[in-house]
Amino acid sequence: MTVGVRTWRSVLDEVRGILGSDADARWILEEASGYSRAELIVRLDEPVTARCGAYIASMVERRLTGEPIQYVLGRWGFRGLDLMVDRRVLIPRPETEEVVEWALAEARALGRDELLVADLGTGSGAIALSLAKELPRATVWATDASPDALDVARANTAGTGMWAATRVRLVEGEWWAALPPELRGRLDLVVTNPPYVADGEHLPPEVEEWEPRVALRAGPDGLAAAREVLAGAREWMGAGGVVVMEIAPAQAAAVVEFATAAGAVSAEVRRDSSGRERALVARWPRG
């Protein structure tokens, strides 16, 4: 792709033709220009600077290699948050936004003035930051075994605002083991999007070749992480505590069984907006 003294309109047309995607083309131009979607529309006949042109060309080249548009842009939206994302973390997805919505409903139903919350396997911090933003009296502990992922979550926490820096605690380690012992038996809400893809299961190349394997694959049946998290819930959940876990649709029966075996008094699976079984909601005894 070559860009000389040209307008945003002509560059948009060219990028759209190269990528075969109007959405990708617009996202790339918005990123390069710093304009919002509405601002770009009214500036389409203005000239593109050489610097912006070079940046556009580099992003187009990356996208042509198959790199996901979210990584090309270096950021992605999640429940109103603008998050940094790169190959160290999973790309935040719309179905996970629905999982957060269910978690928020469960948190509010508890009717408690203050909440102790954990996001196990936080990745970019999308879930933890959303919970902290929308539950203003919650303290959220966000864990991850990957120091690289925690670096991304730390950057997102710092970039989100003082409220996040004071109420989101980032800790490194495997699942429950990352949490300080004084939280044992006290957690009100645990939300997690663990790896749930079986080792031999096919994934699209854009996922398989770019997103972190450790955040995707979970053993021969895809249930290793869910099994471990739910087994540990017995000793970490407080009275009336709730676990909300994103799952693969085929895992619904298994995760309900795991939760019940760990002491949950109720366990149900919620369907997402596409009708697929998407999240386990498990509740522990109130007394």
C-alpha positions in Angstrom: 0.0 0.0 0.0 1.3 3.5 -0.9 -0.1 6.7 0.5 1.0 10.1 -0.9 -0.9 13.4 -0.5 -4.3 11.9 -0.4 -7.6 12.4 1.4 -9.0 10.2 4.2 -11.8 9.2 1.8 -9.4 7.8 -0.9 -7.3 6.0 1.7 -10.4 4.5 3.3 -11.5 3.2 -0.1 -8.0 1.7 -0.7 -7.7 0.1 2.7 -11.3 -1.3 2.4 -10.4 -2.8 -1.0 -7.1 -4.4 0.3 -8.6 -5.9 3.4 -12.1 -6.6 2.1 -13.6 -5.2 5.3 -15.2 -1.9 5.8 -15.1 -2.3 9.6 -11.3 -3.1 9.7 -10.6 -0.2 7.4 -12.5 2.3 9.5 -11.0 1.1 12.7 -7.5 1.4 11.2 -8.1 4.9 10.0 -9.6 6.0 13.3 -6.6 4.6 15.2 -4.2 6.4 12.8 -6.0 9.7 12.8 -7.1 9.8 16.4 -10.6 10.8 15.2 -13.8 9.3 16.4 -16.0 7.6 13.9 -18.2 10.7 13.7 -15.2 13.1 13.4 -13.6 11.0 10.6 -16.8 11.1 8.6 -16.8 15.0 8.5 -13.0 15.1 7.7 -13.0 12.5 4.9 -12.0 15.1 2.3 -9.0 16.5 4.3 -5.5 15.4 3.5 -3.7 12.5 5.2 -0.2 13.4 6.5 2.7 11.3 5.5 3.1 10.1 9.1 -0.5 8.9 9.3 -0.1 7.2 5.9 2.9 5.3 7.1 1.1 4.2 10.2 -1.9 3.0 8.2 0.3 1.1 5.8 2.0 -0.7 8.7 -1.3 -1.7 10.3 -2.7 -2.9 7.0 0.5 -5.1 6.5 0.0 -6.6 9.9 -3.7 -7.3 9.3 -2.8 -9.0 6.0 -0.6 -11.5 7.9 -3.8 -12.7 9.8 -3.0 -10.8 13.0 -6.4 -10.0 14.7 -7.6 -6.4 14.3 -7.7 -6.0 18.0 -3.9 -6.7 18.3 -3.2 -4.5 15.3 -5.0 -1.6 16.9 -3.4 -2.4 20.3 -6.7 -1.8 22.1 -10.3 -2.9 22.3 -13.5 -1.9 24.0 -15.2 -3.8 26.8 -18.3 -2.6 28.6 -17.3 1.0 28.0 -13.6 0.5 28.9 -10.9 1.1 26.3 -8.4 -1.6 27.1 -4.9 -2.2 25.8 -4.6 -5.7 24.3 -1.7 -7.6 22.6 -0.6 -11.2 22.2 0.1 -11.6 25.9 -3.7 -11.7 26.6 -6.9 -13.0 25.1 -9.0 -10.6 23.1 -12.1 -9.4 25.2 -15.2 -10.8 23.6 -18.9 -9.9 23.6 -20.0 -13.1 25.3 -17.7 -12.3 28.2 -19.5 -9.0 28.6 -22.7 -11.0 29.1 -20.9 -13.1 31.8 -20.0 -9.9 33.6 -23.6 -8.7 33.4 -24.8 -11.9 35.1 -22.1 -11.5 37.8 -23.2 -7.9 38.5 -26.8 -9.1 38.9 -25.6 -11.7 41.4 -23.5 -9.2 43.3 -26.4 -6.8 43.6 -28.8 -9.5 44.7 -26.5 -10.2 47.7 -27.5 -6.8 49.0 -24.2 -6.1 50.8 -22.7 -2.7 51.4 -19.2 -3.9 50.6 -18.1 -6.9 48.6 -14.9 -9.0 48.3 -14.6 -10.1 44.7 -12.0 -12.2 42.8 -11.4 -12.4 39.1 -9.3 -15.6 38.6 -7.2 -15.6 35.5 -7.7 -11.9 34.8 -5.7 -11.6 31.5 -6.2 -8.0 30.3 -8.1 -7.1 33.4 -11.3 -6.7 31.5 -13.5 -8.5 34.0 -11.9 -7.2 37.1 -12.0 -3.6 35.9 -15.6 -3.8 34.8 -16.6 -5.2 38.2 -14.7 -2.5 40.1 -16.2 0.2 37.9 -19.8 -1.1 38.2 -19.6 -2.2 41.9 -18.3 1.0 43.5 -18.0 -0.5 47.0 -16.2 -3.7 45.9 -12.6 -4.6 46.4 -11.5 -6.8 43.4 -8.6 -9.2 43.6 -7.4 -10.0 40.1 -5.1 -13.0 39.6 -3.1 -14.5 36.8 -0.3 -17.1 36.6 1.3 -15.2 33.6 3.5 -12.2 34.6 3.1 -11.0 31.0 -0.7 -10.9 31.3 -0.4 -9.1 34.6 1.8 -6.5 32.9 -1.1 -5.8 30.5 -3.7 -5.8 33.3 -1.4 -3.4 35.3 -1.2 -1.0 32.4 -5.0 -1.1 32.0 -5.6 -0.5 35.7 -3.2 2.5 35.6 -4.9 3.9 32.5 -8.4 3.5 33.7 -8.4 5.9 36.7 -7.8 6.4 40.4 -10.8 4.3 41.3 -9.3 1.3 39.6 -5.9 1.8 41.2 -7.3 1.9 44.7 -9.8 -1.0 44.4 -8.2 -3.5 42.0 -5.4 -5.7 43.5 -3.3 -7.6 41.0 -1.6 -10.7 42.2 0.5 -13.4 40.4 -0.2 -17.1 40.8 -2.3 -20.1 39.9 -6.0 -19.7 40.6 -6.8 -19.6 44.4 -3.1 -20.0 45.3 -2.5 -16.4 44.2 -4.9 -15.0 46.8 -3.8 -13.9 50.3 -4.8 -16.5 53.0 -6.9 -14.0 54.9 -9.5 -14.1 52.1 -10.2 -17.8 52.6 -13.8 -18.3 53.4 -14.7 -14.7 52.9 -15.2 -14.1 49.1 -18.6 -12.8 48.1 -18.2 -13.2 44.3 -15.7 -15.0 42.1 -15.8 -14.4 38.4 -13.6 -16.3 36.0 -13.1 -16.9 32.3 -10.7 -19.9 32.5 -9.3 -21.7 29.5 -11.9 -24.2 28.3 -10.8 -25.5 24.9 -9.8 -29.1 24.7 -6.2 -29.8 23.6 -7.3 -31.5 20.3 -10.2 -29.1 19.5 -9.9 -27.1 16.3 -9.7 -23.3 16.5 -9.7 -20.7 13.7 -6.2 -19.8 12.6 -6.7 -16.2 13.9 -7.2 -17.6 17.4 -4.8 -20.6 17.3 -1.8 -18.7 15.8 -2.1 -15.4 17.7 -3.8 -15.7 21.1 -2.0 -17.2 24.1 -2.4 -21.0 24.2 -2.2 -21.1 28.0 -5.4 -18.9 28.2 -7.2 -21.2 25.7 -6.3 -24.8 26.2 -7.3 -26.8 29.3 -6.3 -30.4 28.9 -7.7 -33.3 26.9 -11.4 -32.5 27.8 -11.1 -28.8 28.2 -12.2 -29.0 31.8 -8.9 -29.0 33.7 -9.1 -25.3 34.8 -12.9 -25.5 35.6 -12.3 -28.6 37.7 -9.5 -27.0 39.7 -11.3 -23.7 40.3 -14.6 -25.3 41.4 -12.8 -27.8 43.6 -11.1 -24.9 45.5 -14.3 -22.9 45.9 -15.4 -24.8 48.9 -12.7 -23.3 51.1 -12.6 -19.8 49.6 -16.3 -18.8 49.2 -18.0 -16.9 52.0 -21.6 -17.3 53.2 -23.9 -17.0 50.3 -21.0 -16.5 47.9 -21.4 -16.9 44.2 -19.1 -18.2 41.4 -19.8 -17.1 37.8 -17.7 -19.0 35.3 -17.6 -18.7 31.5 -17.7 -22.1 29.9 -17.9 -23.9 26.5 -21.5 -24.9 25.8 -20.7 -28.7 25.8 -19.4 -28.4 29.4 -22.7 -27.4 31.1 -23.5 -30.7 32.7 -19.9 -31.3 33.9 -19.4 -27.9 35.6 -22.8 -28.2 37.4 -21.6 -31.5 38.7 -18.2 -30.0 39.8 -19.9 -27.1 41.6 -22.4 -29.4 43.4 -19.6 -31.7 44.5 -17.7 -28.6 45.9 -20.7 -27.6 48.1 -22.8 -25.3 46.0 -26.4 -25.3 47.0 -27.5 -24.3 43.5 -25.8 -24.4 40.2 -27.3 -23.4 36.9 -26.1 -22.6 33.4 -27.1 -19.4 31.6 -27.5 -19.0 27.9 -26.0 -16.1 26.0 -27.7 -13.9 23.5 -27.0 -16.4 20.7 -28.7 -19.2 22.7 -25.5 -21.0 23.6 -24.9 -22.2 27.2 -22.3 -19.8 28.3 -21.9 -19.4 32.0 -22.2 -21.4 35.2 -23.7 -19.5 38.2 -23.1 -21.5 41.4 -24.2 -20.3 44.9 -22.8 -21.4 48.2 -24.8 -21.8 51.5 -25.7 -18.6 53.4 -24.9 -20.1 56.7 
